[in-house]
Amino acid sequence: MNRRPESKPKPKLRPVKAAAPEIRGRGLLWSVVEEIGLRILKGTYAPSQSLPIEPELMAELRISRTVLREAIKILGAKGLIVSRPKSGTQVRPSRYWNLLDPVVLDLYCRVFDYSEFAQNFQKLRVIIEPEAAAMAASGRNERQLRGLEEAFAAMKAAEDIADWTAADLAFHEAILEATGNPFMQPLGSLIHAALNTLLFHSADTSANPFDSLKDHGSVLEAIRRRDAAAARQAMGRLLAGTGLSISKAVKSARHQSRRSGGRG
């Protein structure tokens, strides 16, 4: 079996946009969703407070009533606001925000402390993904195994951080699919959005993502052998390494912030 060299040059860093795919490329409507959403998360529009009346928002944002109402519908579906007949459109408390939604997650990560987001998200992964790997080992079929192998092969072939990340995301999403649990699979969209955000914040650090290739390979091999216990343990090791990388990125960001006097 061909082995990847132990040392690989640090990947080239392509610019990575922070905005969720749902926001990018959709023009005026999604710009309005983004603007109002950021105001809500920043507290400009506080929980239980009503949004400004339609004519005021239309004039301020220079948009039509149609665009505004469509944006309100989208924000309502994402749990940020609620419209009531007599009280108008109000901001919902944060406990109702759908942080599993990629757009809300993207906005959340722009407003709230990165280290808090990264560490909390990593704790969620530690709860979910080792057991998902065990389930995949027990129940995967040949098609699902091929998808996992293809993602791993793409990781081995990656020459820059963008290609590596795409393959890495495909690897973890393939594991969730291989569980066969229909409630597990939608978590792939959350992992996809959050890992993209983690990459955006840590791409300028010295961490080399290729270092985790061996741990990914161990997860794949355990799933290939249908060894649930080994898959669980291998995923635990992989996530422990990821957690360490996150901690280093957070410390680096804090150090740079102190050096610049807190200016971001």
Protein Blocks (a to p, Z undefined) as FASTA:
>chain_A
ZZddfbdcddddddddfbdfklgonljmlmmmmmmmmmmmnomagghiacddfklmmmmn
opafklmmmmmmmmmmnopaccdfklopadddfklpcfkbmklmmmmmmmmcfklmmmmm
mmmmmmmmmmmmmmmmmmmcfklmmmmmmmmmmmmmpcbfklmmmmmmmmmmmmmmmnop
aklmmmmmmmmmmmmmmmmmmmmmmbdfklmmmmmmmmmmmmmnopaklmmmmmmmmmmm
mmmmmmmmmmmmmmmmmmnnopZZ
